[in-house]
Amino acid sequence: MMFRDQVGILAGWFKGWNECEQTVALLSLLKRVTRTQARFLQLCLEHSLADCNDIHLLESEANSAAIVSQWQQESKEKVVSLLLSHLPLLQPRNTEAKSEYMRLLQKVLAYSIESNAFIEESRQLLSYALIHPATTLEDRNSLALWLSHLEERLASGFRTRPEPTYHSRQGSDEWGGPAELGPGEAGPGWQDKPPRENGHVPFHPPSSVPPVINSIGSNANAGLPCQIHPSPLKRSMSLIPTSPQAPGEWPSSEELGARAAFTTPDHAPLSPQSSVASSGSEQTEEQGSNRNTFQEDGSGMKDVPSWLKSLRLHKYAALFSQMSYEEMMTLTEQHLESQPHWQNQL
């Protein structure tokens, strides 16, 4: 087969992917090039983007922590759209804006898993965040757990339903010559196209915690989380119980940390013992020493030991075995330091 034929086949696949899938595929390929090749491609991209004022304006908005923090006042559909269009443009060293993105992303993911809405968009946001140079290893470890639980939600019998909202730049921002412009279209090379339907072989992560979080920027063969179809998983338990919430509201940080307090009978709680909100009760104090959430059905913690082992943190398994899923997701270094009986183990 001639080289041009191979390129044509690859281009055909590429056009069938959405923007996130295209980005993941390109990054995977770029990890295989030499520094000279990478620099040449950078020069080409910089030259092509030099006069694109729209992308410069969008990038400026994407790196303003003040602007990102205001998005919480928008509707859920608008927030998801803004995250998809702005998160890829976050500068790596902009820690202040990144914190706002991570805070908002956590709320989107919690709502998505809880309500079975924006599933595909949430997977794309996770993919962007997991491969983004702005995220730290700690960020990616946390995001990988969200990815695991998002897919676990899908594996429980829920499937992606058609979502009416795609971000405004989905399918746009493409270089195209005059031959690619359809009737009535015009422009110097940036054109708007309708969203494309998924239809090609997905990028399947090899496990619930993808290797990409530990090999970003170094291992080109790592599994990538962005995929077209949900991959089958073993467990089928709903991970985050529903809570009373107005239609236009995101879950608050308190709700994210104490979700089990609002469990309804139709949803199995993450921990039959207690939640963060009730951790001070007498029942929790009595059960705490004998508690092992790794063995509790519906706790969402059964894969944590293997995850810790993959990170070479298995010596801390005893600490995590006494936590509910909500407690683990809201765990901070400061919280650990405040626990005298944990300090000895750390």
N, C-alpha and C positions, 0 to 999 in steps of 0.2 A: 504494500500500500504506500502510495506517495505521501510525502510529508504534508502537502496541502490537503489531501484527503483526510489525514489524521486530524489536522487543525479544524477542518470542516465538521467532523464528527464531534470534536470537543466543543466547538462553538454551538452546535445544535443542542447539546446537553446544557451548556451554559445558559442559553436563552430560555430554557424550560425551568430554570431555578428562580426563586425569588431573590431579592437583593441580599438578604442575610446569607442564604446558601451560596450565592456567588462570592460574597465576601470571604466566607469561611474557606471555600475552595481556592480562591486566589491566595489567601494567606498561607494555606498549606503548600501551594506551589512556590510561593516566594521564599519559603524557608529552605528551598532546595537550590536557590541560585547563589552565585558567588557575589562577593562585595562589589565587584566591578559591574556585574549585571544589575545588582540592586541599585547602585548609584545611577546607572544609565536610565533605569526605569523611573527613578525619582526625578531626574532632570526632565524626562518626557512629561511626567505628570505635572510638575511645577510649571512647565511651559504651557501646557494645555489649560491649566487652571488660573493662569495669571490674570486674565481679564474676566473671570467669572465672579462678578460682584455678589451675586446671590449666595454663593457658597461661603464667601467671606463674611457676609452678614449673618448667615446661619451659624457659622463657627463662633462668631462673637457672642451670639446669644447662648450657644451651647456651653460656653465657658464662663458664664456669669452666674455665680452662686445665688445672687439675689433674684435673678430671673427664674432659675430652676426652682427655688424655694416657693415661688408664687404659684407654681403649677398645681399645687395641692388644692387650690381654690377652683380649678377647672373641673369639668365633667370627667368621668372615667374614660370615655372614648377619647376626649381631647388629650388627657394625660398620656394614654398609651401612644397616641399619634405623635405627641411631642417627644416622648422618650425614644421612639424608633427613629425619628428624624434627627435628633440632637446628640444622643449618646455616642454614636460613632465618631463625632467630631470633638469629643472631650480631649483636652490636652493632657498628656501623661502626668505632668507635675502639678496639675491643678487639684490639689487635695481638698480644698474647700468646696469646689463644685462637685467633685467626686462624692463627697460625703452626702450632699443633697441628692445626687442620683441614687446612691445606694439606699438612702432612707426611703425615697419614693418608690424605688424598684421593689423593695421588700413589701410595701403595701400593695403594689400591683400584683405581685406573685401570690400573696396571701389571699387576696380577693379572687384571683383567677382559680386557684386550687379549691377555694371554698365554694364558689358559685358556678364553676365550670364555664367561665366566660373568658374570652381573650386567650385561649389556650395556645393557639399558634403564635400570636403576638408575644406572649410570655416566653415561649421557647426561643423566639428570635432575640428577645431582649437578653435572655440568659446567655445565648451564644455570643452576642456582642460583648457582654460584660466579661465572660470567661476568657475571651481571647484579647481583651483590651489591654494595652500596655499600661493604662492608668491604674488597673486593679492590682492589688498586692496578693501574695499567696494566701494570706488570711482571708481576704475578700473572696478569692476564688474557692477556697474551702467551704465557706459559708454558702456561696452561690451553687456549688456542686450539690449540696444537700437539698437546696430548693429544686434543682433540676431533677434529682432523684424522686422527690415527692410529687413534682408535677407529672412525671411519667408514671409514677405509682397511681396517681389519680386517674390517668388515662387507662391504665391496665385494669382498674377496678370495674370497667364496663362503660365508663364515660368515653365518648369520642368527640373529636373536634367538631364543633358545629360551625356553619358558615357565619363569619363575623362581617357586618357591614362596613366596619371601619378599618381602613388601612391608612398609614400616615401619608400625608400629602405628597411626599416625594417618592413613594413606592413606585418603582418602575421607571423613574425619571433619572436624571443625572447620568445620562449615557452619552458617550461619544458616538456620533453617527454621521456618515457622509450624506450628501444630497440624495444618493440612491436609496438610503434607508428611510427618508422622509416620505410619509404617505401624502395623499391628496389633501391640500389645505394646510399642511404642516410647514412651518418655516423655522429657521433659527440657525445660528452659527455652529451648532454641534450639540447643544444641550436641548433635549426634547422631552416632552411629557408623554408617557404611554400608560395605558390602563394596567392595573395589576395583572400579573400573570398567574395562571393556575398552576398548582404543583402537579408534577407528573413524572418525575424521574426518580431513580434510585436514591434513597436518602443517605445521609451520613449517620450511621448508627453508632452511638457510643458503646464500647464493649462492656461497660458496667454502669451501675447507677452513679458512681463517682468517676467521671471521665478522666483519663490520664492527662488530658490537655492542661489541667490546672497545675500539674507539677512539672510540665515540660514546655510551657509556653516560651516561645522564642528560641528553643534549642532542638527539640525533637520534631521533625517534620512528619513523622509517622504516627503521631499521637491521635487518638480518637477525638472527633469533634462533635459537639453536642447538637448543632443545628441539623435538623432532619425534617423530612417531608411527612413521613408517617410515624406514628408513635411506635416505639419498639416494645415488644411484649416483655412484661416483668412478672415475677412470681407472685408477689403479694397483691391483695385486692382490697385493702382496708382504706377507707377514706381517712385522709391524714389530718386535715384541719377542720374541726367541727364548725358548724355555722353559729353565728351570734346575731342577736337583734341589732339591726342596722338600718338606717334610713337609706332609700334607694340611691341617693346622691352622695353618700359619704364613704370615704375610705376607712378601713379599720384604723383606730388610733394605735399609738405605740404601746399603750397599756393593754389594749385588746390583743395585740400581737404577742405580748408576753404572758397573757393570762387567758388564752382562748378557751381552755377547757372549762372555765367557770361558766360559760354560756352554752354548754353542750345540751342538745336536745335528744330525746330518746331515739330519734331516727338515725343518729350518728354515733358511732362508737367513739368514746373519748380517747385522746392520745395516751393518757395515763389513768388507769383506774384508781390510782392512789390519790393524787392531788395535782393542783396546778400551781403556777407561781403565785397566783393571787391568794391561794389558801395554804401556802407553805408554812405559815406560822401557826396552823391549827395543831391541836393536841394529837389528832389522828396522824398527821404527817410526821410529827416528832417520834411517835411510837413506831411507825412503820419504816422510817427513814433508814435505820441501820440494817434492816432486812430486805430492803427494796432492791430489785434488780430489773430495771426497765428493759434490759436486753431480752428478757424472757417473757415480757408481757405482750399478749396479743393486742394488736391495735396501737401499740405505743409509738410506732414509727422509729424505734431505736434498734431494731434487730440487726441492721447492717452496720451500725456504728463501730462495733469491734473490728470488723474487717477494714473499715475505712480508716480507723486509727492506726491499725497495723500497716496499711499502705503508706501512711505518713510517718511511720516509725514513732508513733506516739502511744503505742499499746500499753505502756506502763501507766498511763493515765486512765485506763479502761475502768478501774474501780470507781473513779470519780464520776465518770459519765453514766455508769450503771445506776446511780442514785438520782439521776436527773430525768425529768420528763422532756419530751421533744421541745416544748415551748421554752423550758429553762435552758436547754442547750443552745437554742437559736438566739437567745438574748444574753448569753454568757459573755462577760467581759473580763479583762485582766484585773480590773479594779474589784470586781465581784469576787474573783478567786482569792485575791489578796486579803479580802475582808473576812474570809472564812478560816479561822485558826486551825481547824482539823484538816484543812486542805493544804495548808502551807507546808506541812511536813512531807507530804507526798510530792509536792512540786519542787 
